[in-house]
């Protein structure tokens, strides 16, 4: 009887863990997409200057990079599951309280939520590598799809639900704390298990000297730069070009929805190949061309360019996360490589939306942004060709770290 019930219990725990990973992933872009579609109203209501608007779209993304290195340390101290639950609490708090009204609340709670999202970003691949190594492609595709699905839903229904509820932009921003609270419930059983200290992450030596790790990190960052340009600025850009608020939000939503197709399929394709250089180059070119088309091409083709960019962007995101796992020999290295990739990578991702804001302020339009997009695309192709090589980083986990190894 014990032999029969143990596998069922293990399977149940495994399914609950998968649900927690996917539920958490769903909440990781709600903050950004919901602000994007209401950004003009927020600016009018708060009287933000153009440089402040740039900071508002940049600082939470910057937190994704600056706070990512904290994740392995927190997981080593308290366990991966417990830290993820705490991150969700902070994401929910920041999402709800950023809409209190004052400008200080908008900035400070957006930054708080961005910092918590950074921690969750790093730890989700760690759990996939640790508990689902036999289902890496499936779980990676599922949680990347959940990230895109959450962003698409926020872009599509923020304005209609806000209107139906009869509230202003504060309702549209704060209502996304509800799904965060629901996702938090999925981690309650994990916390009752004591967060399984065996899930703690060991320190790693040699990672920051590895050229392959730097290529993976830059590939992650440059694809994120394109993604946050789209997420933070596409709706305002399309409205500036002549689309109404609802249509601009729908274009953004469709772009994100079609990402689900490649989010699900690209990890499976990538893991079946020894290297991922060709797929990285193809997706990089398509994503760059799609965004340039949305910026410069006639609005009559906006839906085509949105679909092209969305399919490529979804593939790039899932490929970047898959390469973190494929280039890692174990879950400990995967955690630190994920931390490095997002710590280093989200710096260009944060600067890109700020660059759009500054270019718009200097030129009075968005045409100059296309040049920046092309430069990002060139960088993506180069780093993708290096990061897609069929090998792993040379870093290794340290069972008993000493000062010399930790300095590595």
C-alpha atoms as a printed R data frame, in Angstrom:
    type eleno elety resid chain resno       x      y       z
1   ATOM     1    CA   UNK     A     1   0.000  0.000   0.000
2   ATOM     2    CA   UNK     A     2   2.819  2.400   0.861
3   ATOM     3    CA   UNK     A     3   4.591  1.573  -2.388
4   ATOM     4    CA   UNK     A     4   1.460  2.432  -4.322
5   ATOM     5    CA   UNK     A     5   0.568  5.662  -2.533
6   ATOM     6    CA   UNK     A     6   4.085  7.129  -2.631
7   ATOM     7    CA   UNK     A     7   4.191  7.450  -6.437
8   ATOM     8    CA   UNK     A     8   0.750  9.057  -6.424
9   ATOM     9    CA   UNK     A     9   1.903 11.535  -3.790
10  ATOM    10    CA   UNK     A    10   5.045 12.270  -5.760
11  ATOM    11    CA   UNK     A    11   3.019 12.772  -8.934
12  ATOM    12    CA   UNK     A    12   0.608 15.052  -7.098
13  ATOM    13    CA   UNK     A    13   3.460 17.136  -5.705
14  ATOM    14    CA   UNK     A    14   5.015 17.318  -9.176
15  ATOM    15    CA   UNK     A    15   1.756 18.505 -10.753
16  ATOM    16    CA   UNK     A    16   1.266 21.089  -8.010
17  ATOM    17    CA   UNK     A    17   4.815 22.320  -8.544
18  ATOM    18    CA   UNK     A    18   4.172 22.650 -12.283
19  ATOM    19    CA   UNK     A    19   0.958 24.572 -11.583
20  ATOM    20    CA   UNK     A    20   2.840 26.910  -9.247
21  ATOM    21    CA   UNK     A    21   5.505 27.570 -11.878
22  ATOM    22    CA   UNK     A    22   2.931 28.303 -14.582
23  ATOM    23    CA   UNK     A    23   0.723 30.399 -12.282
24  ATOM    24    CA   UNK     A    24   3.684 32.477 -11.173
25  ATOM    25    CA   UNK     A    25   4.813 32.956 -14.760
26  ATOM    26    CA   UNK     A    26   1.370 34.272 -15.700
27  ATOM    27    CA   UNK     A    27   1.889 37.183 -13.267
28  ATOM    28    CA   UNK     A    28   5.327 38.318 -14.430
29  ATOM    29    CA   UNK     A    29   4.288 40.768 -17.179
30  ATOM    30    CA   UNK     A    30   0.901 42.010 -15.954
31  ATOM    31    CA   UNK     A    31   2.559 45.055 -14.372
32  ATOM    32    CA   UNK     A    32   4.101 46.198 -17.655
33  ATOM    33    CA   UNK     A    33   1.319 45.458 -20.156
34  ATOM    34    CA   UNK     A    34  -1.443 47.067 -18.081
35  ATOM    35    CA   UNK     A    35   0.566 50.277 -17.701
36  ATOM    36    CA   UNK     A    36   1.410 50.379 -21.403
37  ATOM    37    CA   UNK     A    37  -2.210 50.573 -22.587
38  ATOM    38    CA   UNK     A    38  -3.081 53.298 -20.018
39  ATOM    39    CA   UNK     A    39   0.160 55.279 -20.206
40  ATOM    40    CA   UNK     A    40  -1.302 58.379 -21.934
41  ATOM    41    CA   UNK     A    41  -4.096 58.613 -19.328
42  ATOM    42    CA   UNK     A    42  -1.617 58.144 -16.480
43  ATOM    43    CA   UNK     A    43   0.565 60.922 -17.902
44  ATOM    44    CA   UNK     A    44  -2.369 63.316 -18.216
45  ATOM    45    CA   UNK     A    45  -3.673 62.537 -14.724
46  ATOM    46    CA   UNK     A    46  -0.309 62.861 -12.973
47  ATOM    47    CA   UNK     A    47   1.269 65.587 -15.098
48  ATOM    48    CA   UNK     A    48   4.467 63.611 -15.676
49  ATOM    49    CA   UNK     A    49   7.196 65.247 -17.739
50  ATOM    50    CA   UNK     A    50   8.589 63.290 -20.743
51  ATOM    51    CA   UNK     A    51  11.757 62.359 -18.863
52  ATOM    52    CA   UNK     A    52   9.630 61.075 -15.972
53  ATOM    53    CA   UNK     A    53   7.609 58.931 -18.362
54  ATOM    54    CA   UNK     A    54  10.873 57.442 -19.594
55  ATOM    55    CA   UNK     A    55  11.897 56.675 -16.016
56  ATOM    56    CA   UNK     A    56   8.518 55.122 -15.232
57  ATOM    57    CA   UNK     A    57   8.887 52.652 -18.095
58  ATOM    58    CA   UNK     A    58  12.585 52.097 -17.381
59  ATOM    59    CA   UNK     A    59  13.038 51.756 -13.615
60  ATOM    60    CA   UNK     A    60  10.935 48.575 -13.097
61  ATOM    61    CA   UNK     A    61  12.783 46.920 -15.990
62  ATOM    62    CA   UNK     A    62  16.104 48.103 -14.572
63  ATOM    63    CA   UNK     A    63  15.149 46.387 -11.322
64  ATOM    64    CA   UNK     A    64  14.867 43.125 -13.261
65  ATOM    65    CA   UNK     A    65  18.586 43.359 -13.890
66  ATOM    66    CA   UNK     A    66  19.814 44.929 -10.674
67  ATOM    67    CA   UNK     A    67  17.894 42.579  -8.365
68  ATOM    68    CA   UNK     A    68  18.380 39.334 -10.304
69  ATOM    69    CA   UNK     A    69  21.743 38.524  -8.606
70  ATOM    70    CA   UNK     A    70  19.944 38.441  -5.238
71  ATOM    71    CA   UNK     A    71  17.838 35.438  -6.214
72  ATOM    72    CA   UNK     A    72  20.401 32.615  -5.740
73  ATOM    73    CA   UNK     A    73  21.485 34.069  -2.389
74  ATOM    74    CA   UNK     A    74  17.906 34.311  -1.146
75  ATOM    75    CA   UNK     A    75  17.165 30.778  -2.357
76  ATOM    76    CA   UNK     A    76  20.276 29.462  -0.643
77  ATOM    77    CA   UNK     A    77  19.150 31.017   2.647
78  ATOM    78    CA   UNK     A    78  15.402 30.299   2.654
79  ATOM    79    CA   UNK     A    79  14.726 27.789  -0.116
80  ATOM    80    CA   UNK     A    80  13.503 28.347  -3.648
81  ATOM    81    CA   UNK     A    81   9.805 27.787  -3.038
82  ATOM    82    CA   UNK     A    82   9.579 30.098  -0.048
83  ATOM    83    CA   UNK     A    83  11.392 32.900  -1.884
84  ATOM    84    CA   UNK     A    84   9.032 32.529  -4.855
85  ATOM    85    CA   UNK     A    85   6.027 32.840  -2.563
86  ATOM    86    CA   UNK     A    86   7.496 35.955  -0.970
87  ATOM    87    CA   UNK     A    87   8.160 37.421  -4.398
88  ATOM    88    CA   UNK     A    88   4.530 36.938  -5.374
89  ATOM    89    CA   UNK     A    89   3.420 38.743  -2.225
90  ATOM    90    CA   UNK     A    90   5.549 41.750  -3.149
91  ATOM    91    CA   UNK     A    91   4.393 41.680  -6.768
92  ATOM    92    CA   UNK     A    92   0.777 41.758  -5.613
93  ATOM    93    CA   UNK     A    93   1.458 44.558  -3.129
94  ATOM    94    CA   UNK     A    94   3.292 46.660  -5.695
95  ATOM    95    CA   UNK     A    95   0.673 46.081  -8.395
96  ATOM    96    CA   UNK     A    96  -2.182 47.125  -6.122
97  ATOM    97    CA   UNK     A    97  -0.521 50.091  -4.425
98  ATOM    98    CA   UNK     A    98   1.063 51.729  -7.494
99  ATOM    99    CA   UNK     A    99  -2.433 53.021  -8.347
100 ATOM   100    CA   UNK     A   100  -2.998 54.863  -5.055
101 ATOM   101    CA   UNK     A   101  -2.795 58.176  -6.924
102 ATOM   102    CA   UNK     A   102   0.346 60.102  -5.891
103 ATOM   103    CA   UNK     A   103   3.317 60.061  -8.256
104 ATOM   104    CA   UNK     A   104   5.589 58.746  -5.500
105 ATOM   105    CA   UNK     A   105   3.348 55.684  -5.113
106 ATOM   106    CA   UNK     A   106   3.307 55.057  -8.860
107 ATOM   107    CA   UNK     A   107   7.095 55.016  -8.982
108 ATOM   108    CA   UNK     A   108   7.981 53.369  -5.674
109 ATOM   109    CA   UNK     A   109   5.507 50.483  -5.836
110 ATOM   110    CA   UNK     A   110   6.292 49.847  -9.515
111 ATOM   111    CA   UNK     A   111   9.949 49.545  -8.511
112 ATOM   112    CA   UNK     A   112   9.042 47.198  -5.640
113 ATOM   113    CA   UNK     A   113   7.062 44.947  -7.970
114 ATOM   114    CA   UNK     A   114   9.864 45.038 -10.550
115 ATOM   115    CA   UNK     A   115  12.391 43.914  -7.942
116 ATOM   116    CA   UNK     A   116  10.171 40.993  -6.903
117 ATOM   117    CA   UNK     A   117   9.575 40.009 -10.541
118 ATOM   118    CA   UNK     A   118  13.365 39.873 -10.974
119 ATOM   119    CA   UNK     A   119  13.649 37.250  -8.225
120 ATOM   120    CA   UNK     A   120  10.873 35.111  -9.706
121 ATOM   121    CA   UNK     A   121  12.353 35.432 -13.200
122 ATOM   122    CA   UNK     A   122  15.588 33.855 -12.018
123 ATOM   123    CA   UNK     A   123  14.142 31.083  -9.859
124 ATOM   124    CA   UNK     A   124  11.563 29.643 -12.263
125 ATOM   125    CA   UNK     A   125  14.202 28.140 -14.618
126 ATOM   126    CA   UNK     A   126  15.965 26.766 -11.535
127 ATOM   127    CA   UNK     A   127  12.879 24.773 -10.569
128 ATOM   128    CA   UNK     A   128  12.431 23.521 -14.132
129 ATOM   129    CA   UNK     A   129  16.025 22.299 -14.251
130 ATOM   130    CA   UNK     A   130  15.807 20.801 -10.751
131 ATOM   131    CA   UNK     A   131  12.443 19.036 -10.802
132 ATOM   132    CA   UNK     A   132  11.547 18.658 -14.493
133 ATOM   133    CA   UNK     A   133  14.786 17.856 -16.301
134 ATOM   134    CA   UNK     A   134  12.931 15.071 -18.112
135 ATOM   135    CA   UNK     A   135  10.311 17.630 -19.253
136 ATOM   136    CA   UNK     A   136  12.467 20.719 -19.791
137 ATOM   137    CA   UNK     A   137  11.016 21.652 -23.188
138 ATOM   138    CA   UNK     A   138   7.417 21.089 -22.048
139 ATOM   139    CA   UNK     A   139   7.690 23.110 -18.833
140 ATOM   140    CA   UNK     A   140   9.770 25.875 -20.415
141 ATOM   141    CA   UNK     A   141   7.236 26.220 -23.214
142 ATOM   142    CA   UNK     A   142   4.352 26.173 -20.754
143 ATOM   143    CA   UNK     A   143   5.677 28.862 -18.440
144 ATOM   144    CA   UNK     A   144   6.900 31.108 -21.260
145 ATOM   145    CA   UNK     A   145   3.438 30.756 -22.788
146 ATOM   146    CA   UNK     A   146   1.921 31.720 -19.436
147 ATOM   147    CA   UNK     A   147   4.118 34.857 -19.313
148 ATOM   148    CA   UNK     A   148   2.983 35.866 -22.798
149 ATOM   149    CA   UNK     A   149  -0.620 34.932 -22.039
150 ATOM   150    CA   UNK     A   150  -0.708 37.141 -18.962
151 ATOM   151    CA   UNK     A   151   0.726 40.088 -20.891
152 ATOM   152    CA   UNK     A   152  -1.725 39.547 -23.756
153 ATOM   153    CA   UNK     A   153  -4.689 39.396 -21.402
154 ATOM   154    CA   UNK     A   154  -3.604 42.569 -19.601
155 ATOM   155    CA   UNK     A   155  -3.171 44.423 -22.899
156 ATOM   156    CA   UNK     A   156  -6.530 43.255 -24.243
157 ATOM   157    CA   UNK     A   157  -8.928 43.633 -21.314
158 ATOM   158    CA   UNK     A   158  -7.496 46.344 -19.046
159 ATOM   159    CA   UNK     A   159  -9.483 49.105 -20.748
160 ATOM   160    CA   UNK     A   160 -12.748 47.136 -21.267
161 ATOM   161    CA   UNK     A   161 -12.807 45.796 -17.685
162 ATOM   162    CA   UNK     A   162 -11.873 49.197 -16.283
163 ATOM   163    CA   UNK     A   163 -14.779 50.724 -18.247
164 ATOM   164    CA   UNK     A   164 -17.166 47.972 -17.134
165 ATOM   165    CA   UNK     A   165 -16.200 48.537 -13.498
166 ATOM   166    CA   UNK     A   166 -16.713 52.263 -13.926
167 ATOM   167    CA   UNK     A   167 -13.293 53.206 -12.608
168 ATOM   168    CA   UNK     A   168 -10.384 55.266 -13.861
169 ATOM   169    CA   UNK     A   169  -6.827 54.288 -14.681
170 ATOM   170    CA   UNK     A   170  -6.249 53.384 -11.023
171 ATOM   171    CA   UNK     A   171  -8.705 50.490 -11.327
172 ATOM   172    CA   UNK     A   172  -7.091 49.365 -14.576
173 ATOM   173    CA   UNK     A   173  -3.676 49.157 -12.932
174 ATOM   174    CA   UNK     A   174  -4.590 47.774  -9.510
175 ATOM   175    CA   UNK     A   175  -6.998 45.022 -10.602
176 ATOM   176    CA   UNK     A   176  -4.089 42.860 -11.764
177 ATOM   177    CA   UNK     A   177  -3.164 42.162  -8.153
178 ATOM   178    CA   UNK     A   178  -6.063 39.655  -8.111
179 ATOM   179    CA   UNK     A   179  -4.448 36.962 -10.309
180 ATOM   180    CA   UNK     A   180  -1.216 37.423  -8.341
181 ATOM   181    CA   UNK     A   181  -3.082 36.577  -5.132
182 ATOM   182    CA   UNK     A   182  -4.575 33.488  -6.784
183 ATOM   183    CA   UNK     A   183  -1.140 32.318  -7.945
184 ATOM   184    CA   UNK     A   184   0.163 32.743  -4.408
185 ATOM   185    CA   UNK     A   185  -2.338 30.144  -3.198
186 ATOM   186    CA   UNK     A   186  -0.580 27.515  -5.336
187 ATOM   187    CA   UNK     A   187   2.561 27.867  -3.205
188 ATOM   188    CA   UNK     A   188   0.820 27.377   0.154
189 ATOM   189    CA   UNK     A   189   1.322 23.565   0.148
190 ATOM   190    CA   UNK     A   190   4.993 24.038  -0.779
191 ATOM   191    CA   UNK     A   191   5.512 26.367   2.185
192 ATOM   192    CA   UNK     A   192   3.893 23.825   4.522
193 ATOM   193    CA   UNK     A   193   6.553 21.365   3.424
194 ATOM   194    CA   UNK     A   194   9.138 23.750   4.863
195 ATOM   195    CA   UNK     A   195  10.249 24.874   1.407
196 ATOM   196    CA   UNK     A   196  12.516 21.844   1.166
197 ATOM   197    CA   UNK     A   197  15.948 23.129   2.041
198 ATOM   198    CA   UNK     A   198  17.305 20.575  -0.455
199 ATOM   199    CA   UNK     A   199  16.032 23.117  -2.978
200 ATOM   200    CA   UNK     A   200  18.661 25.596  -1.799
201 ATOM   201    CA   UNK     A   201  21.080 26.756  -4.473
202 ATOM   202    CA   UNK     A   202  24.815 26.138  -4.096
203 ATOM   203    CA   UNK     A   203  27.340 28.828  -5.046
204 ATOM   204    CA   UNK     A   204  29.113 28.494  -8.405
205 ATOM   205    CA   UNK     A   205  32.696 29.254  -9.479
206 ATOM   206    CA   UNK     A   206  33.979 30.399 -12.869
207 ATOM   207    CA   UNK     A   207  30.725 31.630 -14.420
208 ATOM   208    CA   UNK     A   208  31.604 35.302 -14.846
209 ATOM   209    CA   UNK     A   209  34.822 34.429 -16.710
210 ATOM   210    CA   UNK     A   210  33.056 32.196 -19.229
211 ATOM   211    CA   UNK     A   211  32.569 33.771 -22.717
212 ATOM   212    CA   UNK     A   212  29.649 31.447 -23.446
213 ATOM   213    CA   UNK     A   213  27.850 32.663 -20.302
214 ATOM   214    CA   UNK     A   214  28.317 36.259 -21.456
215 ATOM   215    CA   UNK     A   215  26.905 35.426 -24.893
216 ATOM   216    CA   UNK     A   216  23.836 33.784 -23.356
217 ATOM   217    CA   UNK     A   217  23.394 36.802 -21.082
218 ATOM   218    CA   UNK     A   218  23.641 39.343 -23.896
219 ATOM   219    CA   UNK     A   219  21.281 37.325 -26.099
220 ATOM   220    CA   UNK     A   220  18.782 37.297 -23.240
221 ATOM   221    CA   UNK     A   221  19.197 41.032 -22.727
222 ATOM   222    CA   UNK     A   222  18.897 42.086 -26.356
223 ATOM   223    CA   UNK     A   223  15.767 40.032 -26.970
224 ATOM   224    CA   UNK     A   224  14.358 41.529 -23.767
225 ATOM   225    CA   UNK     A   225  15.220 45.001 -25.075
226 ATOM   226    CA   UNK     A   226  13.004 44.378 -28.105
227 ATOM   227    CA   UNK     A   227  10.291 42.871 -25.912
228 ATOM   228    CA   UNK     A   228  10.127 45.822 -23.512
229 ATOM   229    CA   UNK     A   229  10.197 48.317 -26.373
230 ATOM   230    CA   UNK     A   230   7.058 46.578 -27.614
231 ATOM   231    CA   UNK     A   231   5.477 46.137 -24.205
232 ATOM   232    CA   UNK     A   232   6.174 49.641 -22.940
233 ATOM   233    CA   UNK     A   233   5.867 51.762 -26.065
234 ATOM   234    CA   UNK     A   234   4.023 50.029 -28.918
235 ATOM   235    CA   UNK     A   235   0.545 51.128 -27.834
236 ATOM   236    CA   UNK     A   236   1.565 54.796 -27.324
237 ATOM   237    CA   UNK     A   237   3.458 54.739 -30.641
238 ATOM   238    CA   UNK     A   238   0.454 53.370 -32.532
239 ATOM   239    CA   UNK     A   239  -1.811 55.922 -30.878
240 ATOM   240    CA   UNK     A   240   0.622 58.648 -31.890
241 ATOM   241    CA   UNK     A   241   0.469 57.314 -35.462
242 ATOM   242    CA   UNK     A   242  -3.323 57.592 -35.510
243 ATOM   243    CA   UNK     A   243  -4.915 54.489 -33.976
244 ATOM   244    CA   UNK     A   244  -7.454 54.853 -31.170
245 ATOM   245    CA   UNK     A   245  -6.717 53.535 -27.690
246 ATOM   246    CA   UNK     A   246  -8.772 50.337 -27.970
247 ATOM   247    CA   UNK     A   247  -7.362 49.377 -31.375
248 ATOM   248    CA   UNK     A   248  -3.788 50.067 -30.254
249 ATOM   249    CA   UNK     A   249  -4.363 47.847 -27.221
250 ATOM   250    CA   UNK     A   250  -5.803 45.106 -29.446
251 ATOM   251    CA   UNK     A   251  -2.798 45.238 -31.785
252 ATOM   252    CA   UNK     A   252  -0.499 44.824 -28.777
253 ATOM   253    CA   UNK     A   253  -2.688 42.013 -27.471
254 ATOM   254    CA   UNK     A   254  -2.684 40.161 -30.806
255 ATOM   255    CA   UNK     A   255   1.092 40.560 -31.026
256 ATOM   256    CA   UNK     A   256   1.450 38.985 -27.588
257 ATOM   257    CA   UNK     A   257  -1.166 36.270 -28.221
258 ATOM   258    CA   UNK     A   258   0.623 34.955 -31.300
259 ATOM   259    CA   UNK     A   259   3.746 34.650 -29.168
260 ATOM   260    CA   UNK     A   260   2.017 31.687 -27.534
261 ATOM   261    CA   UNK     A   261   2.475 29.617 -30.697
262 ATOM   262    CA   UNK     A   262   6.249 29.935 -30.778
263 ATOM   263    CA   UNK     A   263   6.575 29.970 -26.992
264 ATOM   264    CA   UNK     A   264   5.187 26.443 -26.982
265 ATOM   265    CA   UNK     A   265   6.989 25.078 -30.031
266 ATOM   266    CA   UNK     A   266  10.464 26.647 -30.058
267 ATOM   267    CA   UNK     A   267  11.740 24.978 -26.824
268 ATOM   268    CA   UNK     A   268  10.824 21.562 -28.225
269 ATOM   269    CA   UNK     A   269  12.563 22.325 -31.527
270 ATOM   270    CA   UNK     A   270  15.617 23.788 -29.796
271 ATOM   271    CA   UNK     A   271  16.138 20.867 -27.401
272 ATOM   272    CA   UNK     A   272  16.073 18.374 -30.273
273 ATOM   273    CA   UNK     A   273  19.021 20.068 -31.959
274 ATOM   274    CA   UNK     A   274  22.658 19.979 -30.948
275 ATOM   275    CA   UNK     A   275  22.951 23.719 -31.531
276 ATOM   276    CA   UNK     A   276  20.511 26.593 -31.877
277 ATOM   277    CA   UNK     A   277  22.454 29.028 -34.071
278 ATOM   278    CA   UNK     A   278  20.216 28.921 -37.151
279 ATOM   279    CA   UNK     A   279  16.948 29.335 -35.265
280 ATOM   280    CA   UNK     A   280  18.463 32.180 -33.204
281 ATOM   281    CA   UNK     A   281  19.490 34.077 -36.332
282 ATOM   282    CA   UNK     A   282  16.166 33.564 -38.117
283 ATOM   283    CA   UNK     A   283  14.094 34.681 -35.136
284 ATOM   284    CA   UNK     A   284  16.335 37.709 -34.534
285 ATOM   285    CA   UNK     A   285  15.933 38.965 -38.106
286 ATOM   286    CA   UNK     A   286  12.158 38.413 -38.092
287 ATOM   287    CA   UNK     A   287  11.614 40.162 -34.746
288 ATOM   288    CA   UNK     A   288  13.678 43.165 -35.838
289 ATOM   289    CA   UNK     A   289  11.910 43.461 -39.189
290 ATOM   290    CA   UNK     A   290   8.497 43.158 -37.556
291 ATOM   291    CA   UNK     A   291   9.109 45.957 -35.062
292 ATOM   292    CA   UNK     A   292  10.630 48.197 -37.740
293 ATOM   293    CA   UNK     A   293   7.499 47.621 -39.828
294 ATOM   294    CA   UNK     A   294   5.269 48.662 -36.937
295 ATOM   295    CA   UNK     A   295   7.301 51.849 -36.579
296 ATOM   296    CA   UNK     A   296   7.602 52.869 -40.236
297 ATOM   297    CA   UNK     A   297   5.270 50.915 -42.534
298 ATOM   298    CA   UNK     A   298   1.757 52.142 -43.430
299 ATOM   299    CA   UNK     A   299  -0.870 51.403 -40.795
300 ATOM   300    CA   UNK     A   300  -2.802 49.309 -43.322
301 ATOM   301    CA   UNK     A   301  -0.300 46.516 -42.673
302 ATOM   302    CA   UNK     A   302  -0.145 46.904 -38.893
303 ATOM   303    CA   UNK     A   303  -1.747 43.532 -38.187
304 ATOM   304    CA   UNK     A   304   0.689 41.667 -40.459
305 ATOM   305    CA   UNK     A   305   3.716 43.303 -38.869
306 ATOM   306    CA   UNK     A   306   2.290 42.626 -35.406
307 ATOM   307    CA   UNK     A   307   1.914 38.913 -36.192
308 ATOM   308    CA   UNK     A   308   5.435 38.674 -37.644
309 ATOM   309    CA   UNK     A   309   6.968 40.449 -34.664
310 ATOM   310    CA   UNK     A   310   4.909 38.488 -32.140
311 ATOM   311    CA   UNK     A   311   5.775 35.080 -33.571
312 ATOM   312    CA   UNK     A   312   9.470 35.932 -33.651
313 ATOM   313    CA   UNK     A   313   9.494 37.608 -30.226
314 ATOM   314    CA   UNK     A   314   7.777 34.669 -28.559
315 ATOM   315    CA   UNK     A   315  10.326 32.351 -30.107
316 ATOM   316    CA   UNK     A   316  13.248 34.534 -29.015
317 ATOM   317    CA   UNK     A   317  12.084 34.679 -25.402
318 ATOM   318    CA   UNK     A   318  11.535 30.944 -25.094
319 ATOM   319    CA   UNK     A   319  14.803 30.245 -26.935
320 ATOM   320    CA   UNK     A   320  16.765 32.519 -24.575
321 ATOM   321    CA   UNK     A   321  15.357 30.742 -21.520
322 ATOM   322    CA   UNK     A   322  15.907 27.330 -23.119
323 ATOM   323    CA   UNK     A   323  19.543 28.174 -23.851
324 ATOM   324    CA   UNK     A   324  20.060 29.056 -20.183
325 ATOM   325    CA   UNK     A   325  19.072 25.467 -19.372
326 ATOM   326    CA   UNK     A   326  20.873 23.826 -22.299
327 ATOM   327    CA   UNK     A   327  24.126 25.639 -21.552
328 ATOM   328    CA   UNK     A   328  23.994 24.617 -17.836
329 ATOM   329    CA   UNK     A   329  25.341 21.276 -16.567
330 ATOM   330    CA   UNK     A   330  23.087 21.214 -13.453
331 ATOM   331    CA   UNK     A   331  20.365 23.154 -11.607
332 ATOM   332    CA   UNK     A   332  22.846 25.105  -9.449
333 ATOM   333    CA   UNK     A   333  24.672 26.461 -12.481
334 ATOM   334    CA   UNK     A   334  21.300 27.049 -14.160
335 ATOM   335    CA   UNK     A   335  20.222 29.263 -11.255
336 ATOM   336    CA   UNK     A   336  23.400 31.352 -11.404
337 ATOM   337    CA   UNK     A   337  23.423 31.528 -15.200
338 ATOM   338    CA   UNK     A   338  19.786 32.612 -15.099
339 ATOM   339    CA   UNK     A   339  20.759 35.256 -12.535
340 ATOM   340    CA   UNK     A   340  23.677 36.421 -14.668
341 ATOM   341    CA   UNK     A   341  21.641 36.394 -17.881
342 ATOM   342    CA   UNK     A   342  18.930 38.513 -16.335
343 ATOM   343    CA   UNK     A   343  21.236 40.679 -14.231
344 ATOM   344    CA   UNK     A   344  23.421 41.552 -17.211
345 ATOM   345    CA   UNK     A   345  20.719 41.191 -19.822
346 ATOM   346    CA   UNK     A   346  18.045 43.418 -18.376
347 ATOM   347    CA   UNK     A   347  20.352 46.427 -18.371
348 ATOM   348    CA   UNK     A   348  19.994 46.922 -22.151
349 ATOM   349    CA   UNK     A   349  16.354 45.913 -21.754
350 ATOM   350    CA   UNK     A   350  15.897 48.798 -19.319
351 ATOM   351    CA   UNK     A   351  17.834 51.303 -21.393
352 ATOM   352    CA   UNK     A   352  15.887 50.571 -24.590
353 ATOM   353    CA   UNK     A   353  12.521 51.988 -23.377
354 ATOM   354    CA   UNK     A   354  14.375 54.971 -21.916
355 ATOM   355    CA   UNK     A   355  16.079 55.449 -25.270
356 ATOM   356    CA   UNK     A   356  12.703 55.501 -27.020
357 ATOM   357    CA   UNK     A   357  11.448 58.181 -24.647
358 ATOM   358    CA   UNK     A   358  14.548 60.322 -25.158
359 ATOM   359    CA   UNK     A   359  14.506 59.919 -28.949
360 ATOM   360    CA   UNK     A   360  10.844 60.902 -29.017
361 ATOM   361    CA   UNK     A   361  11.554 63.958 -26.884
362 ATOM   362    CA   UNK     A   362  14.515 65.041 -29.032
363 ATOM   363    CA   UNK     A   363  12.975 64.387 -32.469
364 ATOM   364    CA   UNK     A   364   9.257 64.860 -31.809
365 ATOM   365    CA   UNK     A   365   8.457 61.505 -33.442
366 ATOM   366    CA   UNK     A   366   9.271 57.800 -33.386
367 ATOM   367    CA   UNK     A   367  11.012 57.368 -36.764
368 ATOM   368    CA   UNK     A   368  14.498 57.519 -35.210
369 ATOM   369    CA   UNK     A   369  13.599 54.571 -32.983
370 ATOM   370    CA   UNK     A   370  13.834 52.283 -36.029
371 ATOM   371    CA   UNK     A   371  17.597 52.852 -36.159
372 ATOM   372    CA   UNK     A   372  17.941 51.750 -32.541
373 ATOM   373    CA   UNK     A   373  15.848 48.656 -33.276
374 ATOM   374    CA   UNK     A   374  18.142 47.672 -36.175
375 ATOM   375    CA   UNK     A   375  21.224 47.965 -33.948
376 ATOM   376    CA   UNK     A   376  19.585 45.726 -31.353
377 ATOM   377    CA   UNK     A   377  18.757 43.224 -34.099
378 ATOM   378    CA   UNK     A   378  22.368 43.080 -35.285
379 ATOM   379    CA   UNK     A   379  23.513 42.412 -31.725
380 ATOM   380    CA   UNK     A   380  20.923 39.651 -31.404
381 ATOM   381    CA   UNK     A   381  22.190 37.847 -34.487
382 ATOM   382    CA   UNK     A   382  25.822 38.003 -33.330
383 ATOM   383    CA   UNK     A   383  25.193 36.857 -29.744
384 ATOM   384    CA   UNK     A   384  22.724 34.195 -30.893
385 ATOM   385    CA   UNK     A   385  25.317 32.633 -33.193
386 ATOM   386    CA   UNK     A   386  27.731 32.345 -30.243
387 ATOM   387    CA   UNK     A   387  25.233 31.323 -27.540
388 ATOM   388    CA   UNK     A   388  23.678 28.700 -29.819
389 ATOM   389    CA   UNK     A   389  26.807 26.531 -29.959
390 ATOM   390    CA   UNK     A   390  26.291 22.927 -28.717
391 ATOM   391    CA   UNK     A   391  28.280 23.090 -25.474
392 ATOM   392    CA   UNK     A   392  27.886 24.024 -21.804
393 ATOM   393    CA   UNK     A   393  29.512 26.665 -19.622
394 ATOM   394    CA   UNK     A   394  32.574 25.580 -17.642
395 ATOM   395    CA   UNK     A   395  31.305 26.853 -14.282
396 ATOM   396    CA   UNK     A   396  30.769 24.329 -11.477
397 ATOM   397    CA   UNK     A   397  28.844 24.196  -8.205
398 ATOM   398    CA   UNK     A   398  30.851 24.395  -4.957
399 ATOM   399    CA   UNK     A   399  29.822 22.029  -2.171
400 ATOM   400    CA   UNK     A   400  32.052 23.723   0.416
401 ATOM   401    CA   UNK     A   401  32.858 27.222  -0.813
402 ATOM   402    CA   UNK     A   402  35.947 29.015   0.349
403 ATOM   403    CA   UNK     A   403  36.798 32.668  -0.125
404 ATOM   404    CA   UNK     A   404  39.025 32.090  -3.155
405 ATOM   405    CA   UNK     A   405  36.433 30.100  -5.079
406 ATOM   406    CA   UNK     A   406  33.623 32.505  -4.245
407 ATOM   407    CA   UNK     A   407  35.655 35.353  -5.697
408 ATOM   408    CA   UNK     A   408  35.545 33.447  -8.995
